[in-house]
Amino acid sequence: MKSTIISVFAMAAMVLSGTVFASGFTCEANDGYNAKVFNNVNPTKGTRTPAALIISNEEGTLLVRKDAEIKKNNRLNTVQYVVEGSRKADADQVILQISFKEGREVLEAGDTADGQLILVKDGVREVKQVVCTRYLANQ
């Protein structure tokens, strides 16, 4: 599992080289799926706006979406990151939903929140329970 996480971080660094991230989440499911979301650090773009969403499993990176490709929804008790799926992810749409409310809750680096990685294909949802760990830059 740790080698997968290291591989995903390495892939993220290659894909997004030159970009510094302020915050985000690293999420893991029991079945080997991982999701990472990194937020922008540029105040003109908004430091709580997503810069990258990466989905992977033991076989490698399944999906990478950046900036405007990611729709962020602040819901009553969750934050959702919604992107177009990929053939490798075998999904038409991918949703990372984290039980966390920005502006109402504060999660420090290393704090965890429950969530779901939702893969939608032909209108059918496959829901994977995940545990998400808060990432903060320079921590």
N, C-alpha and C positions, 0 to 999 in steps of 0.2 A: 504494500500500500504506500509506504513512504517513497519508494522508487517512482511510483506513478505520480505522486505529488511533486517530487523534484523534477520529473520530466515535464509536467505541466507548467511549472514555474519557468523552466528553461525555454519551453516553447513560447510562453507568453513574452519572455524577454526578447526572443528573436523576432516575434511578430510585431511587437510594440516597442522596438528599440528606440531609445531616445526619449521615451515618455516616462515621467515620474508620476507615481500614483499616490494620492493622499490617503485613501481609505477604501475599504471594500470588504468582501466576505470570501472565505474559502469554505466550501461545503462538501461533505462526504456522505455518500449513501452506503448502506451495508453491502450492496451488490457490486461495488467497485466503481460506480459512477462518481464523478467529481464535477463540481462547478465552481468557477471563480468569477467574481465580478470586481472590477477595479473602477474607482471613480476618478474623474478629472481633478487636477490640482489648480488649473487655471481659473481664477475667479471670474473672468469674463465668460467662460463656458459654464460656470457653476461647479463648485467643488463637490456637490452631491449628485452631479449628473454622471451617468455611467460612461466610462471610456472604453471598456472591454468586458466581454462575457465569453468565457471559455468553458466548454463542456468536454470531458474526456472520460475514458474508462481504461481498463488494463491494456487494451489494444492500441491506445493512442488518442490523439486529439480528434474529436468528432465534429466540433463546431467552434468557430471563432467569429464573433461579431463585434463591431466597434462603433462608437459614437452614435450617429443618427440611426444606425441599424437596430439600436436597442430602445425599446419603448419602456419607460419606467412609470409604473402606476403606484401612487401612494394610496392605499386603501385604508379602511378603518383601523385594522390591527396588523396589517402586513404591508410589505413592499414587494411589488412584482416587477420582474424584468422579463419582457416578452420579446422574442426574436423569431425571425423566419427560421425554420428548421433546415436540415441538410440531409443529403442522401446517406452520409456516414452515420448520422444520428438516427436514421430511419424515422424521421419525424417531419411533418409539415410545419409545425410550430413548436417552440420550446419555451417553457415558462419556468423561471426560478422564482419561487415565492418564499419569503422569509418572514417569520413572525416577529416583526420589529416595526415600531412606529417612529419614524424620524420626527424630531421636534418634541416628542413626548417622552421618549426613552433615550438613555445614553448608554451605549455599549463601549466599554474600554477595549483596548487591544487584548485579544485572547478570550474575551467573553463569548459565550455561545448562545445561539438561538435556534429553535427548531424551524424546519422549512420543508418544502416539497420541490422536487424537480419533476416537472410535468411535461411529458412528451406526447404531443397530439398528432395522430395520423388518421386521416380519413374520418375526422370527427370523434375518434375514440381516444380517451385519455389514459395514459399509463402513468401512474403517480408513484414516485420514489421518495420515501421519507429521507430527509437529509438533516445533518447537524452542521450548522454554519458557524464558523469562528470569525470574529471581527478582526480585520487587518487594518492597522494604522501605520503610516509611513514613519520611518525612523524609530520604530519600536522593536 
